[in-house]
Amino acid sequence: MADDTSRPAELQDDQVDQALAALPGWERSGVMLVRHIPVPRDSRDALEEGIRNVVNDESRIQMQVVDDEVFTISLGDGPNRLKPEDLETAARIDTVLSGSGTDRGTT
């Protein structure tokens, strides 16, 4: 029998729903967390860089511009359930969006 202890826990639906109450602006879309943010065109690169600085696993995030006005962030792994790390990433992204994120860049 294979050892499943290395596999991250998957969240149940009620756990995701409860966590979303503490993540205003985020919504559930199937097995993904999604946030739509109106961002001026000249701010998109800085926003994307700030978000990438707080994401631990880039394979679980997608960013795109929709209708040339809205920056969309999707977290999750498509066919699989959301994991606790996805909720933690959403909270870290919120710190970037609020302007209180930590700059991991170098000078």
Biopython code that builds the backbone (N, CA, C, O; Angstrom):
import numpy as np
from Bio.PDB.StructureBuilder import StructureBuilder

atoms = [
    (1, "MET", "N", (0.837, -1.182, 0.000)),
    (1, "MET", "CA", (0.000, 0.000, 0.000)),
    (1, "MET", "C", (0.879, 1.242, 0.000)),
    (1, "MET", "O", (1.832, 1.321, 0.775)),
    (2, "ALA", "N", (0.575, 2.217, -0.860)),
    (2, "ALA", "CA", (1.375, 3.431, -0.994)),
    (2, "ALA", "C", (1.175, 4.344, 0.218)),
    (2, "ALA", "O", (0.108, 4.367, 0.832)),
    (3, "ASP", "N", (2.216, 5.084, 0.537)),
    (3, "ASP", "CA", (2.186, 6.019, 1.665)),
    (3, "ASP", "C", (1.635, 7.356, 1.189)),
    (3, "ASP", "O", (2.251, 8.011, 0.348)),
    (4, "ASP", "N", (0.457, 7.783, 1.724)),
    (4, "ASP", "CA", (-0.181, 9.034, 1.327)),
    (4, "ASP", "C", (0.202, 10.212, 2.208)),
    (4, "ASP", "O", (-0.339, 11.301, 2.020)),
    (5, "THR", "N", (1.097, 10.044, 3.146)),
    (5, "THR", "CA", (1.411, 11.110, 4.092)),
    (5, "THR", "C", (2.097, 12.294, 3.434)),
    (5, "THR", "O", (2.046, 13.396, 3.980)),
    (6, "SER", "N", (2.734, 12.117, 2.289)),
    (6, "SER", "CA", (3.413, 13.229, 1.631)),
    (6, "SER", "C", (2.447, 14.068, 0.791)),
    (6, "SER", "O", (2.788, 15.179, 0.382)),
    (7, "ARG", "N", (1.270, 13.557, 0.535)),
    (7, "ARG", "CA", (0.291, 14.272, -0.275)),
    (7, "ARG", "C", (-0.447, 15.306, 0.581)),
    (7, "ARG", "O", (-0.981, 14.960, 1.634)),
    (8, "PRO", "N", (-0.483, 16.589, 0.136)),
    (8, "PRO", "CA", (-1.181, 17.603, 0.923)),
    (8, "PRO", "C", (-2.670, 17.283, 1.051)),
    (8, "PRO", "O", (-3.281, 16.722, 0.142)),
    (9, "ALA", "N", (-3.227, 17.646, 2.177)),
    (9, "ALA", "CA", (-4.646, 17.412, 2.422)),
    (9, "ALA", "C", (-5.489, 18.233, 1.453)),
    (9, "ALA", "O", (-5.150, 19.367, 1.116)),
    (10, "GLU", "N", (-6.574, 17.647, 1.022)),
    (10, "GLU", "CA", (-7.523, 18.363, 0.171)),
    (10, "GLU", "C", (-8.663, 18.841, 1.050)),
    (10, "GLU", "O", (-9.096, 18.137, 1.962)),
    (11, "LEU", "N", (-9.143, 20.039, 0.772)),
    (11, "LEU", "CA", (-10.206, 20.628, 1.576)),
    (11, "LEU", "C", (-11.572, 20.112, 1.151)),
    (11, "LEU", "O", (-11.821, 19.868, -0.030)),
    (12, "GLN", "N", (-12.437, 19.952, 2.117)),
    (12, "GLN", "CA", (-13.827, 19.607, 1.836)),
    (12, "GLN", "C", (-14.577, 20.897, 1.488)),
    (12, "GLN", "O", (-14.128, 21.992, 1.826)),
    (13, "ASP", "N", (-15.721, 20.758, 0.812)),
    (13, "ASP", "CA", (-16.490, 21.921, 0.372)),
    (13, "ASP", "C", (-16.834, 22.871, 1.505)),
    (13, "ASP", "O", (-16.720, 24.086, 1.344)),
    (14, "ASP", "N", (-17.252, 22.344, 2.646)),
    (14, "ASP", "CA", (-17.633, 23.220, 3.760)),
    (14, "ASP", "C", (-16.431, 23.977, 4.314)),
    (14, "ASP", "O", (-16.589, 25.098, 4.797)),
    (15, "GLN", "N", (-15.237, 23.396, 4.258)),
    (15, "GLN", "CA", (-14.034, 24.092, 4.701)),
    (15, "GLN", "C", (-13.708, 25.260, 3.776)),
    (15, "GLN", "O", (-13.318, 26.333, 4.238)),
    (16, "VAL", "N", (-13.866, 25.053, 2.480)),
    (16, "VAL", "CA", (-13.613, 26.127, 1.517)),
    (16, "VAL", "C", (-14.628, 27.241, 1.716)),
    (16, "VAL", "O", (-14.260, 28.416, 1.755)),
    (17, "ASP", "N", (-15.896, 26.886, 1.841)),
    (17, "ASP", "CA", (-16.941, 27.897, 2.025)),
    (17, "ASP", "C", (-16.700, 28.721, 3.283)),
    (17, "ASP", "O", (-16.875, 29.939, 3.273)),
    (18, "GLN", "N", (-16.304, 28.068, 4.354)),
    (18, "GLN", "CA", (-16.021, 28.771, 5.603)),
    (18, "GLN", "C", (-14.826, 29.717, 5.441)),
    (18, "GLN", "O", (-14.865, 30.849, 5.922)),
    (19, "ALA", "N", (-13.784, 29.266, 4.777)),
    (19, "ALA", "CA", (-12.593, 30.091, 4.580)),
    (19, "ALA", "C", (-12.880, 31.289, 3.683)),
    (19, "ALA", "O", (-12.313, 32.363, 3.885)),
    (20, "LEU", "N", (-13.752, 31.117, 2.697)),
    (20, "LEU", "CA", (-14.075, 32.224, 1.796)),
    (20, "LEU", "C", (-14.730, 33.392, 2.528)),
    (20, "LEU", "O", (-14.633, 34.535, 2.083)),
    (21, "ALA", "N", (-15.385, 33.114, 3.632)),
    (21, "ALA", "CA", (-15.996, 34.186, 4.423)),
    (21, "ALA", "C", (-14.930, 35.159, 4.936)),
    (21, "ALA", "O", (-15.223, 36.334, 5.161)),
    (22, "ALA", "N", (-13.702, 34.680, 5.120)),
    (22, "ALA", "CA", (-12.605, 35.522, 5.597)),
    (22, "ALA", "C", (-11.757, 36.071, 4.456)),
    (22, "ALA", "O", (-10.750, 36.735, 4.701)),
    (23, "LEU", "N", (-12.151, 35.803, 3.213)),
    (23, "LEU", "CA", (-11.397, 36.260, 2.043)),
    (23, "LEU", "C", (-12.313, 37.062, 1.115)),
    (23, "LEU", "O", (-12.677, 36.582, 0.041)),
    (24, "PRO", "N", (-12.686, 38.278, 1.520)),
    (24, "PRO", "CA", (-13.591, 39.064, 0.682)),
    (24, "PRO", "C", (-12.992, 39.316, -0.704)),
    (24, "PRO", "O", (-11.798, 39.577, -0.849)),
    (25, "GLY", "N", (-13.842, 39.230, -1.696)),
    (25, "GLY", "CA", (-13.393, 39.438, -3.072)),
    (25, "GLY", "C", (-13.078, 38.145, -3.808)),
    (25, "GLY", "O", (-13.062, 38.115, -5.038)),
    (26, "TRP", "N", (-12.831, 37.085, -3.065)),
    (26, "TRP", "CA", (-12.555, 35.781, -3.667)),
    (26, "TRP", "C", (-13.864, 35.022, -3.797)),
    (26, "TRP", "O", (-14.757, 35.150, -2.959)),
    (27, "GLU", "N", (-13.968, 34.237, -4.850)),
    (27, "GLU", "CA", (-15.147, 33.389, -5.030)),
    (27, "GLU", "C", (-14.690, 32.019, -5.496)),
    (27, "GLU", "O", (-13.570, 31.833, -5.970)),
    (28, "ARG", "N", (-15.570, 31.097, -5.348)),
    (28, "ARG", "CA", (-15.286, 29.735, -5.781)),
    (28, "ARG", "C", (-15.857, 29.536, -7.172)),
    (28, "ARG", "O", (-16.992, 29.915, -7.463)),
    (29, "SER", "N", (-15.047, 28.935, -8.017)),
    (29, "SER", "CA", (-15.495, 28.574, -9.359)),
    (29, "SER", "C", (-15.091, 27.116, -9.557)),
    (29, "SER", "O", (-13.974, 26.825, -9.983)),
    (30, "GLY", "N", (-16.004, 26.211, -9.247)),
    (30, "GLY", "CA", (-15.685, 24.786, -9.307)),
    (30, "GLY", "C", (-14.654, 24.435, -8.261)),
    (30, "GLY", "O", (-14.907, 24.582, -7.065)),
    (31, "VAL", "N", (-13.495, 23.973, -8.692)),
    (31, "VAL", "CA", (-12.430, 23.628, -7.760)),
    (31, "VAL", "C", (-11.304, 24.664, -7.791)),
    (31, "VAL", "O", (-10.148, 24.351, -7.505)),
    (32, "MET", "N", (-11.657, 25.896, -8.142)),
    (32, "MET", "CA", (-10.694, 26.987, -8.188)),
    (32, "MET", "C", (-11.200, 28.135, -7.318)),
    (32, "MET", "O", (-12.406, 28.307, -7.137)),
    (33, "LEU", "N", (-10.257, 28.923, -6.780)),
    (33, "LEU", "CA", (-10.581, 30.196, -6.162)),
    (33, "LEU", "C", (-10.272, 31.266, -7.192)),
    (33, "LEU", "O", (-9.240, 31.206, -7.862)),
    (34, "VAL", "N", (-11.158, 32.246, -7.324)),
    (34, "VAL", "CA", (-10.990, 33.260, -8.354)),
    (34, "VAL", "C", (-11.202, 34.641, -7.740)),
    (34, "VAL", "O", (-12.069, 34.832, -6.887)),
    (35, "ARG", "N", (-10.394, 35.595, -8.188)),
    (35, "ARG", "CA", (-10.578, 36.990, -7.793)),
    (35, "ARG", "C", (-10.377, 37.851, -9.031)),
    (35, "ARG", "O", (-9.410, 37.682, -9.773)),
    (36, "HIS", "N", (-11.305, 38.774, -9.240)),
    (36, "HIS", "CA", (-11.246, 39.701, -10.373)),
    (36, "HIS", "C", (-10.915, 41.083, -9.810)),
    (36, "HIS", "O", (-11.576, 41.554, -8.885)),
    (37, "ILE", "N", (-9.894, 41.729, -10.368)),
    (37, "ILE", "CA", (-9.427, 43.004, -9.849)),
    (37, "ILE", "C", (-9.317, 44.013, -10.991)),
    (37, "ILE", "O", (-8.576, 43.782, -11.946)),
    (38, "PRO", "N", (-10.046, 45.131, -10.906)),
    (38, "PRO", "CA", (-9.840, 46.173, -11.902)),
    (38, "PRO", "C", (-8.460, 46.808, -11.667)),
    (38, "PRO", "O", (-8.179, 47.302, -10.575)),
    (39, "VAL", "N", (-7.615, 46.792, -12.685)),
    (39, "VAL", "CA", (-6.254, 47.305, -12.550)),
    (39, "VAL", "C", (-5.919, 48.152, -13.773)),
    (39, "VAL", "O", (-6.103, 47.706, -14.906)),
    (40, "PRO", "N", (-5.431, 49.363, -13.553)),
    (40, "PRO", "CA", (-5.004, 50.170, -14.693)),
    (40, "PRO", "C", (-3.900, 49.454, -15.471)),
    (40, "PRO", "O", (-3.074, 48.745, -14.895)),
    (41, "ARG", "N", (-3.904, 49.645, -16.746)),
    (41, "ARG", "CA", (-2.951, 48.958, -17.624)),
    (41, "ARG", "C", (-1.502, 49.159, -17.172)),
    (41, "ARG", "O", (-0.700, 48.227, -17.231)),
    (42, "ASP", "N", (-1.162, 50.368, -16.722)),
    (42, "ASP", "CA", (0.225, 50.644, -16.354)),
    (42, "ASP", "C", (0.617, 50.075, -14.989)),
    (42, "ASP", "O", (1.769, 50.217, -14.578)),
    (43, "SER", "N", (-0.303, 49.444, -14.291)),
    (43, "SER", "CA", (-0.009, 48.848, -12.978)),
    (43, "SER", "C", (0.037, 47.319, -13.009)),
    (43, "SER", "O", (0.388, 46.695, -12.008)),
    (44, "ARG", "N", (-0.305, 46.723, -14.121)),
    (44, "ARG", "CA", (-0.428, 45.259, -14.186)),
    (44, "ARG", "C", (0.884, 44.527, -13.923)),
    (44, "ARG", "O", (0.913, 43.550, -13.176)),
    (45, "ASP", "N", (1.967, 44.997, -14.536)),
    (45, "ASP", "CA", (3.247, 44.305, -14.360)),
    (45, "ASP", "C", (3.683, 44.312, -12.897)),
    (45, "ASP", "O", (4.156, 43.299, -12.382)),
    (46, "ALA", "N", (3.522, 45.455, -12.231)),
    (46, "ALA", "CA", (3.903, 45.544, -10.821)),
    (46, "ALA", "C", (3.023, 44.638, -9.968)),
    (46, "ALA", "O", (3.511, 43.985, -9.045)),
    (47, "LEU", "N", (1.731, 44.597, -10.272)),
    (47, "LEU", "CA", (0.826, 43.728, -9.526)),
    (47, "LEU", "C", (1.212, 42.268, -9.719)),
    (47, "LEU", "O", (1.281, 41.510, -8.752)),
    (48, "GLU", "N", (1.459, 41.876, -10.946)),
    (48, "GLU", "CA", (1.828, 40.480, -11.206)),
    (48, "GLU", "C", (3.126, 40.114, -10.498)),
    (48, "GLU", "O", (3.238, 39.022, -9.941)),
    (49, "GLU", "N", (4.094, 41.000, -10.513)),
    (49, "GLU", "CA", (5.359, 40.729, -9.826)),
    (49, "GLU", "C", (5.137, 40.598, -8.317)),
    (49, "GLU", "O", (5.695, 39.705, -7.679)),
    (50, "GLY", "N", (4.323, 41.488, -7.750)),
    (50, "GLY", "CA", (4.033, 41.420, -6.323)),
    (50, "GLY", "C", (3.355, 40.118, -5.945)),
    (50, "GLY", "O", (3.651, 39.533, -4.903)),
    (51, "ILE", "N", (2.446, 39.670, -6.793)),
    (51, "ILE", "CA", (1.753, 38.407, -6.521)),
    (51, "ILE", "C", (2.714, 37.237, -6.629)),
    (51, "ILE", "O", (2.708, 36.352, -5.774)),
    (52, "ARG", "N", (3.535, 37.220, -7.660)),
    (52, "ARG", "CA", (4.498, 36.114, -7.822)),
    (52, "ARG", "C", (5.466, 36.037, -6.638)),
    (52, "ARG", "O", (5.962, 34.958, -6.312)),
    (53, "ASN", "N", (5.734, 37.174, -5.996)),
    (53, "ASN", "CA", (6.635, 37.196, -4.838)),
    (53, "ASN", "C", (6.054, 36.471, -3.628)),
    (53, "ASN", "O", (6.810, 36.048, -2.753)),
    (54, "VAL", "N", (4.739, 36.317, -3.554)),
    (54, "VAL", "CA", (4.125, 35.683, -2.384)),
    (54, "VAL", "C", (3.556, 34.299, -2.675)),
    (54, "VAL", "O", (2.971, 33.668, -1.794)),
    (55, "VAL", "N", (3.724, 33.828, -3.903)),
    (55, "VAL", "CA", (3.203, 32.516, -4.293)),
    (55, "VAL", "C", (4.311, 31.476, -4.151)),
    (55, "VAL", "O", (5.396, 31.636, -4.711)),
    (56, "ASN", "N", (4.033, 30.414, -3.402)),
    (56, "ASN", "CA", (5.023, 29.361, -3.209)),
    (56, "ASN", "C", (5.036, 28.337, -4.336)),
    (56, "ASN", "O", (6.084, 27.763, -4.634)),
    (57, "ASP", "N", (3.899, 28.101, -4.962)),
    (57, "ASP", "CA", (3.784, 27.069, -5.997)),
    (57, "ASP", "C", (3.090, 27.669, -7.215)),
    (57, "ASP", "O", (1.862, 27.709, -7.284)),
    (58, "GLU", "N", (3.886, 28.133, -8.171)),
    (58, "GLU", "CA", (3.313, 28.797, -9.343)),
    (58, "GLU", "C", (2.501, 27.873, -10.228)),
    (58, "GLU", "O", (1.767, 28.348, -11.094)),
    (59, "SER", "N", (2.611, 26.563, -10.035)),
    (59, "SER", "CA", (1.812, 25.651, -10.838)),
    (59, "SER", "C", (0.342, 25.689, -10.426)),
    (59, "SER", "O", (-0.514, 25.165, -11.139)),
    (60, "ARG", "N", (0.039, 26.309, -9.274)),
    (60, "ARG", "CA", (-1.334, 26.359, -8.777)),
    (60, "ARG", "C", (-1.977, 27.727, -8.979)),
    (60, "ARG", "O", (-3.055, 27.974, -8.439)),
    (61, "ILE", "N", (-1.352, 28.620, -9.736)),
    (61, "ILE", "CA", (-1.924, 29.945, -9.958)),
    (61, "ILE", "C", (-1.930, 30.283, -11.447)),
    (61, "ILE", "O", (-1.008, 29.944, -12.188)),
    (62, "GLN", "N", (-2.990, 30.958, -11.854)),
    (62, "GLN", "CA", (-3.092, 31.481, -13.215)),
    (62, "GLN", "C", (-3.476, 32.947, -13.102)),
    (62, "GLN", "O", (-4.329, 33.308, -12.292)),
    (63, "MET", "N", (-2.853, 33.787, -13.908)),
    (63, "MET", "CA", (-3.198, 35.206, -13.944)),
    (63, "MET", "C", (-3.444, 35.592, -15.386)),
    (63, "MET", "O", (-2.708, 35.187, -16.285)),
    (64, "GLN", "N", (-4.482, 36.374, -15.599)),
    (64, "GLN", "CA", (-4.784, 36.817, -16.953)),
    (64, "GLN", "C", (-5.550, 38.135, -16.906)),
    (64, "GLN", "O", (-6.159, 38.484, -15.895)),
    (65, "VAL", "N", (-5.505, 38.850, -18.013)),
    (65, "VAL", "CA", (-6.271, 40.085, -18.153)),
    (65, "VAL", "C", (-7.510, 39.761, -18.966)),
    (65, "VAL", "O", (-7.429, 39.144, -20.029)),
    (66, "VAL", "N", (-8.655, 40.184, -18.454)),
    (66, "VAL", "CA", (-9.933, 39.926, -19.115)),
    (66, "VAL", "C", (-10.512, 41.265, -19.562)),
    (66, "VAL", "O", (-10.554, 42.215, -18.780)),
    (67, "ASP", "N", (-10.949, 41.343, -20.791)),
    (67, "ASP", "CA", (-11.572, 42.545, -21.340)),
    (67, "ASP", "C", (-10.697, 43.784, -21.203)),
    (67, "ASP", "O", (-11.217, 44.895, -21.104)),
    (68, "ASP", "N", (-9.383, 43.615, -21.197)),
    (68, "ASP", "CA", (-8.421, 44.710, -21.153)),
    (68, "ASP", "C", (-8.583, 45.613, -19.935)),
    (68, "ASP", "O", (-7.998, 46.696, -19.893)),
    (69, "GLU", "N", (-9.364, 45.189, -18.946)),
    (69, "GLU", "CA", (-9.581, 46.036, -17.771)),
    (69, "GLU", "C", (-9.455, 45.288, -16.454)),
    (69, "GLU", "O", (-9.127, 45.892, -15.433)),
    (70, "VAL", "N", (-9.705, 44.000, -16.460)),
    (70, "VAL", "CA", (-9.788, 43.251, -15.205)),
    (70, "VAL", "C", (-8.693, 42.192, -15.167)),
    (70, "VAL", "O", (-8.554, 41.381, -16.083)),
    (71, "PHE", "N", (-7.927, 42.221, -14.092)),
    (71, "PHE", "CA", (-6.878, 41.244, -13.839)),
    (71, "PHE", "C", (-7.521, 40.107, -13.059)),
    (71, "PHE", "O", (-8.086, 40.340, -11.991)),
    (72, "THR", "N", (-7.450, 38.895, -13.565)),
    (72, "THR", "CA", (-8.089, 37.745, -12.920)),
    (72, "THR", "C", (-7.022, 36.798, -12.389)),
    (72, "THR", "O", (-6.085, 36.431, -13.099)),
    (73, "ILE", "N", (-7.182, 36.410, -11.126)),
    (73, "ILE", "CA", (-6.281, 35.459, -10.474)),
    (73, "ILE", "C", (-7.087, 34.200, -10.174)),
    (73, "ILE", "O", (-8.166, 34.275, -9.586)),
    (74, "SER", "N", (-6.569, 33.055, -10.574)),
    (74, "SER", "CA", (-7.212, 31.776, -10.276)),
    (74, "SER", "C", (-6.224, 30.906, -9.518)),
    (74, "SER", "O", (-5.068, 30.770, -9.920)),
    (75, "LEU", "N", (-6.677, 30.324, -8.435)),
    (75, "LEU", "CA", (-5.850, 29.425, -7.624)),
    (75, "LEU", "C", (-6.471, 28.043, -7.598)),
    (75, "LEU", "O", (-7.692, 27.907, -7.513)),
    (76, "GLY", "N", (-5.651, 27.036, -7.670)),
    (76, "GLY", "CA", (-6.124, 25.663, -7.603)),
    (76, "GLY", "C", (-5.408, 24.814, -8.624)),
    (76, "GLY", "O", (-4.452, 25.248, -9.267)),
    (77, "ASP", "N", (-5.888, 23.597, -8.758)),
    (77, "ASP", "CA", (-5.210, 22.638, -9.624)),
    (77, "ASP", "C", (-6.185, 21.985, -10.590)),
    (77, "ASP", "O", (-6.080, 20.792, -10.877)),
    (78, "GLY", "N", (-7.131, 22.765, -11.089)),
    (78, "GLY", "CA", (-8.063, 22.226, -12.063)),
    (78, "GLY", "C", (-8.903, 21.078, -11.557)),
    (78, "GLY", "O", (-9.848, 21.302, -10.800)),
    (79, "PRO", "N", (-8.588, 19.842, -11.953)),
    (79, "PRO", "CA", (-9.474, 18.724, -11.609)),
    (79, "PRO", "C", (-9.432, 18.309, -10.142)),
    (79, "PRO", "O", (-10.308, 17.576, -9.680)),
    (80, "ASN", "N", (-8.439, 18.763, -9.418)),
    (80, "ASN", "CA", (-8.306, 18.348, -8.014)),
    (80, "ASN", "C", (-8.950, 19.355, -7.076)),
    (80, "ASN", "O", (-9.235, 20.489, -7.460)),
    (81, "ARG", "N", (-9.171, 18.930, -5.858)),
    (81, "ARG", "CA", (-9.753, 19.816, -4.843)),
    (81, "ARG", "C", (-8.746, 20.881, -4.415)),
    (81, "ARG", "O", (-7.539, 20.750, -4.623)),
    (82, "LEU", "N", (-9.281, 21.927, -3.818)),
    (82, "LEU", "CA", (-8.437, 22.965, -3.262)),
    (82, "LEU", "C", (-7.706, 22.431, -2.041)),
    (82, "LEU", "O", (-8.186, 21.524, -1.361)),
    (83, "LYS", "N", (-6.552, 22.999, -1.778)),
    (83, "LYS", "CA", (-5.732, 22.586, -0.644)),
    (83, "LYS", "C", (-5.573, 23.764, 0.309)),
    (83, "LYS", "O", (-5.781, 24.909, -0.095)),
    (84, "PRO", "N", (-5.213, 23.512, 1.554)),
    (84, "PRO", "CA", (-5.018, 24.608, 2.513)),
    (84, "PRO", "C", (-4.050, 25.669, 1.987)),
    (84, "PRO", "O", (-4.223, 26.858, 2.253)),
    (85, "GLU", "N", (-3.046, 25.241, 1.251)),
    (85, "GLU", "CA", (-2.061, 26.174, 0.710)),
    (85, "GLU", "C", (-2.699, 27.188, -0.239)),
    (85, "GLU", "O", (-2.227, 28.320, -0.337)),
    (86, "ASP", "N", (-3.766, 26.796, -0.938)),
    (86, "ASP", "CA", (-4.437, 27.724, -1.849)),
    (86, "ASP", "C", (-5.085, 28.865, -1.063)),
    (86, "ASP", "O", (-5.037, 30.021, -1.484)),
    (87, "LEU", "N", (-5.684, 28.537, 0.069)),
    (87, "LEU", "CA", (-6.301, 29.570, 0.905)),
    (87, "LEU", "C", (-5.235, 30.480, 1.508)),
    (87, "LEU", "O", (-5.433, 31.691, 1.600)),
    (88, "GLU", "N", (-4.113, 29.904, 1.917)),
    (88, "GLU", "CA", (-3.016, 30.702, 2.451)),
    (88, "GLU", "C", (-2.455, 31.631, 1.374)),
    (88, "GLU", "O", (-2.125, 32.783, 1.656)),
    (89, "THR", "N", (-2.349, 31.137, 0.158)),
    (89, "THR", "CA", (-1.866, 31.967, -0.945)),
    (89, "THR", "C", (-2.838, 33.110, -1.213)),
    (89, "THR", "O", (-2.408, 34.242, -1.434)),
    (90, "ALA", "N", (-4.140, 32.833, -1.196)),
    (90, "ALA", "CA", (-5.140, 33.890, -1.402)),
    (90, "ALA", "C", (-4.981, 34.982, -0.349)),
    (90, "ALA", "O", (-5.060, 36.167, -0.673)),
    (91, "ALA", "N", (-4.760, 34.602, 0.897)),
    (91, "ALA", "CA", (-4.573, 35.591, 1.963)),
    (91, "ALA", "C", (-3.303, 36.409, 1.741)),
    (91, "ALA", "O", (-3.300, 37.615, 1.987)),
    (92, "ARG", "N", (-2.226, 35.774, 1.280)),
    (92, "ARG", "CA", (-0.987, 36.511, 0.998)),
    (92, "ARG", "C", (-1.177, 37.449, -0.185)),
    (92, "ARG", "O", (-0.650, 38.562, -0.184)),
    (93, "ILE", "N", (-1.918, 37.016, -1.186)),
    (93, "ILE", "CA", (-2.209, 37.891, -2.330)),
    (93, "ILE", "C", (-3.001, 39.102, -1.855)),
    (93, "ILE", "O", (-2.778, 40.214, -2.333)),
    (94, "ASP", "N", (-3.918, 38.900, -0.926)),
    (94, "ASP", "CA", (-4.684, 40.024, -0.382)),
    (94, "ASP", "C", (-3.781, 41.056, 0.288)),
    (94, "ASP", "O", (-4.062, 42.253, 0.230)),
    (95, "THR", "N", (-2.700, 40.604, 0.925)),
    (95, "THR", "CA", (-1.783, 41.577, 1.529)),
    (95, "THR", "C", (-1.093, 42.407, 0.450)),
    (95, "THR", "O", (-0.836, 43.595, 0.649)),
    (96, "VAL", "N", (-0.794, 41.793, -0.680)),
    (96, "VAL", "CA", (-0.209, 42.540, -1.802)),
    (96, "VAL", "C", (-1.223, 43.560, -2.315)),
    (96, "VAL", "O", (-0.875, 44.715, -2.561)),
    (97, "LEU", "N", (-2.472, 43.135, -2.477)),
    (97, "LEU", "CA", (-3.500, 44.018, -3.004)),
    (97, "LEU", "C", (-3.795, 45.185, -2.062)),
    (97, "LEU", "O", (-4.172, 46.268, -2.508)),
    (98, "SER", "N", (-3.622, 44.961, -0.759)),
    (98, "SER", "CA", (-3.878, 46.024, 0.209)),
    (98, "SER", "C", (-2.684, 46.964, 0.352)),
    (98, "SER", "O", (-2.776, 48.001, 1.009)),
    (99, "GLY", "N", (-1.566, 46.596, -0.266)),
    (99, "GLY", "CA", (-0.380, 47.434, -0.185)),
    (99, "GLY", "C", (0.480, 47.139, 1.026)),
    (99, "GLY", "O", (1.466, 47.834, 1.270)),
    (100, "SER", "N", (0.122, 46.116, 1.791)),
    (100, "SER", "CA", (0.901, 45.810, 2.995)),
    (100, "SER", "C", (1.761, 44.567, 2.826)),
    (100, "SER", "O", (2.267, 44.028, 3.811)),
    (101, "GLY", "N", (1.933, 44.106, 1.594)),
    (101, "GLY", "CA", (2.739, 42.918, 1.358)),
    (101, "GLY", "C", (4.210, 43.186, 1.581)),
    (101, "GLY", "O", (4.662, 44.329, 1.523)),
    (102, "THR", "N", (4.948, 42.132, 1.834)),
    (102, "THR", "CA", (6.380, 42.236, 2.044)),
    (102, "THR", "C", (7.096, 42.185, 0.706)),
    (102, "THR", "O", (6.836, 41.302, -0.112)),
    (103, "ASP", "N", (7.990, 43.123, 0.487)),
    (103, "ASP", "CA", (8.775, 43.145, -0.746)),
    (103, "ASP", "C", (9.943, 42.194, -0.587)),
    (103, "ASP", "O", (10.810, 42.391, 0.265)),
    (104, "ARG", "N", (9.961, 41.156, -1.416)),
    (104, "ARG", "CA", (11.068, 40.202, -1.380)),
    (104, "ARG", "C", (12.126, 40.524, -2.431)),
    (104, "ARG", "O", (13.066, 39.755, -2.630)),
    (105, "GLY", "N", (11.969, 41.645, -3.091)),
    (105, "GLY", "CA", (12.902, 42.029, -4.145)),
    (105, "GLY", "C", (14.247, 42.439, -3.578)),
    (105, "GLY", "O", (14.399, 42.604, -2.368)),
    (106, "THR", "N", (15.222, 42.601, -4.459)),
    (106, "THR", "CA", (16.544, 43.036, -4.035)),
    (106, "THR", "C", (16.786, 44.432, -4.567)),
    (106, "THR", "O", (16.195, 44.852, -5.562)),
    (107, "THR", "N", (17.653, 45.128, -3.895)),
    (107, "THR", "CA", (17.975, 46.492, -4.324)),
    (107, "THR", "C", (19.359, 46.558, -4.861)),
    (107, "THR", "O", (19.811, 47.627, -5.273)),
]
sb = StructureBuilder()
sb.init_structure("model")
sb.init_model(0)
sb.init_chain("A")
sb.init_seg("    ")
for serial, (resi, resn, name, xyz) in enumerate(atoms, 1):
    if name == "N":
        sb.init_residue(resn, " ", resi, " ")
    sb.init_atom(name, np.array(xyz, "f"), 0.0, 1.0, " ", f" {name:<3s}", serial, name[0])
structure = sb.get_structure()
